[in-house]
Amino acid sequence: MSHSDPSTLISRGRKAGLSTRELYAALAARPPEGQDGQVGQTDENGYVSQINEQGQCVYRPARGESE
C-alpha cells in the first residue's frame, strides 16, 4: 500500500469517482503509518512493545517465548 498523505489519497479517490463515505471508510481501514502495532500486542517475531519509564518504546520477548 502506498504511504501517501490523506489529502493525496482523497484527491486520487475523487478522481476515481469515490463518494465521501467510501473515501473515509477506506482511510479508516488503513493501519497507522510510522507507528508500531498496539502497545502490549505480540508482533510477528514474538516480541511485545512496551513503554518504559522514560516514555520510550522497548521490545521484550512475549511470555512463553524463549530468550
N, C-alpha and C positions, 0 to 999 in steps of 0.2 A: 504494500500500500504506500502511496505517496506521502511524504512528510511535508505537505504544503500547509500554509496557514489557513484558518477557516474562511477568511474572506475570498481567497483564491478558489477554494473548493466550492463556495456558494456561487461565485461567478461562473465556474465551469458547469455546475449543476443547472443554473439558469439557462445557459446556452444549450444545454441538453434537454431543456423543457421540463425540468422537475418542478413540482409545486413546493411551496414553503414547508408544508408538512413533511414531504418526502426528504427535503434537504436537511431539516433539523433532526429528523429520525435517523438519517444516515450519519450525521455528525455526532449524535449522541451515542451511536453504536461503536464509534471508534475508540480504541483504547487511548488513554492519555499519552502524549508524547513527552519524551525527556524525563520520564519517571519510571521507577521500578514498579513492580507489582505492588499489591496491597501489603502494608506492613503486617508481619506475622504470618503471611501465606508462604508455603513452601514453593520454591521455584523448581524448574525442570532439572536442576542439578542437585536437589536435595538440601538446599540452604534456605534459611528463614531470615528475612531482613528485619532488623530491629533498630530503634533509635536509642543511642546511648545518652549518658548524662550531659554531654556537650552538644546534643542535638544533631549528631552525625549518624548517618545510616551505616550500620555494620551488619555483616553476614555471619551467621553461625550455622553449623550443621543442624538439621532438623532432628528432633528426638527420635531415637531408634536407629539413626544412621551412624555408622562407624566413622571415627575421626581419622 
